[in-house]
Amino acid sequence: MAEWFAARHSKHAASNSTRIKEWISFRLALDHDATVMVTGLRCSEPGCPALETVIAILNDAGNQQYKLHKSKAEVVAADIQVL
């Protein structure tokens, strides 16, 4: 049972990350050499939500980092449009 849950959770987490990466790549017109990393982190700072999504972009134009104060599952395309 635990294996099923872990596989299912991992599958959804991967699809959320992939979806966000595609939105970021399209929104910022990134070339194929750019690396986009999407990570869900627990935040322990005061006033910070329990989960946040951190997006890092690594490319020749310079590295960028964005934080969205919601989990990867809650991120929608409109959140990416304001970056």
VEXDREN-2710 file (C-alpha; in Angstrom, 1 decimal):
% VEXDREN-2710
k/r/px/py/pz
1/MET/0.0/0.0/0.0
2/ALA/2.8/2.5/0.9
3/GLU/4.5/1.8/-2.4
4/TRP/1.3/2.6/-4.3
5/PHE/0.9/5.9/-2.5
6/ALA/4.5/6.9/-3.0
7/ALA/4.4/6.1/-6.7
8/ARG/1.1/7.9/-7.1
9/HIS/2.4/10.9/-5.1
10/SER/5.6/11.0/-7.1
11/LYS/3.7/10.8/-10.4
12/HIS/1.5/13.8/-9.5
13/ALA/4.5/15.8/-8.2
14/ALA/6.4/15.2/-11.4
15/SER/3.4/16.2/-13.5
16/ASN/3.0/19.4/-11.5
17/SER/6.7/20.2/-12.0
18/THR/6.5/19.5/-15.7
19/ARG/3.5/21.7/-16.2
20/ILE/5.1/24.6/-14.3
21/LYS/8.4/24.1/-16.3
22/GLU/6.5/24.3/-19.6
23/TRP/4.6/27.5/-18.5
24/ILE/7.9/29.1/-17.4
25/SER/9.7/28.1/-20.6
26/PHE/6.9/29.5/-22.8
27/ARG/6.4/32.7/-20.7
28/LEU/10.0/33.6/-20.6
29/ALA/10.8/32.3/-24.2
30/LEU/13.6/30.2/-22.9
31/ASP/15.9/28.4/-25.3
32/HIS/16.4/24.6/-25.1
33/ASP/19.8/25.1/-23.3
34/ALA/18.1/26.7/-20.2
35/THR/17.5/24.6/-17.1
36/VAL/14.3/25.1/-15.2
37/MET/14.1/23.5/-11.7
38/VAL/10.8/23.5/-9.7
39/THR/10.9/22.5/-6.1
40/GLY/8.3/22.4/-3.4
41/LEU/9.7/23.5/0.0
42/ARG/8.3/23.7/3.5
43/CYS/8.7/27.3/4.8
44/SER/9.5/27.9/8.4
45/GLU/9.9/31.7/8.3
46/PRO/7.3/33.8/10.1
47/GLY/4.4/34.8/7.9
48/CYS/5.3/32.3/5.2
49/PRO/2.8/29.7/4.1
50/ALA/3.5/26.1/5.0
51/LEU/4.5/25.2/1.5
52/GLU/6.0/27.3/-1.3
53/THR/7.2/26.6/-4.8
54/VAL/10.6/27.7/-5.8
55/ILE/11.5/28.1/-9.5
56/ALA/15.1/28.4/-10.5
57/ILE/16.2/29.2/-14.1
58/LEU/19.8/28.6/-15.1
59/ASN/20.9/29.8/-18.5
60/ASP/23.6/31.9/-20.3
61/ALA/21.6/35.1/-19.7
62/GLY/22.0/34.7/-15.9
63/ASN/20.3/32.8/-13.2
64/GLN/16.9/33.7/-11.8
65/GLN/14.9/32.5/-8.9
66/TYR/11.2/33.0/-8.1
67/LYS/9.1/32.0/-5.1
68/LEU/5.3/31.3/-5.2
69/HIS/3.6/31.1/-1.8
70/LYS/1.6/28.0/-2.6
71/SER/2.3/24.4/-3.3
72/LYS/3.2/23.1/-6.8
73/ALA/-0.3/21.5/-7.0
74/GLU/-1.9/25.0/-6.4
75/VAL/0.1/26.9/-9.0
76/VAL/-1.9/27.9/-12.1
77/ALA/-0.8/29.5/-15.4
78/ALA/-1.9/33.0/-14.2
79/ASP/0.7/32.7/-11.4
80/ILE/3.5/32.4/-14.0
81/GLN/2.2/35.3/-16.0
82/VAL/3.1/37.8/-13.3
83/LEU/6.7/36.7/-13.1
END
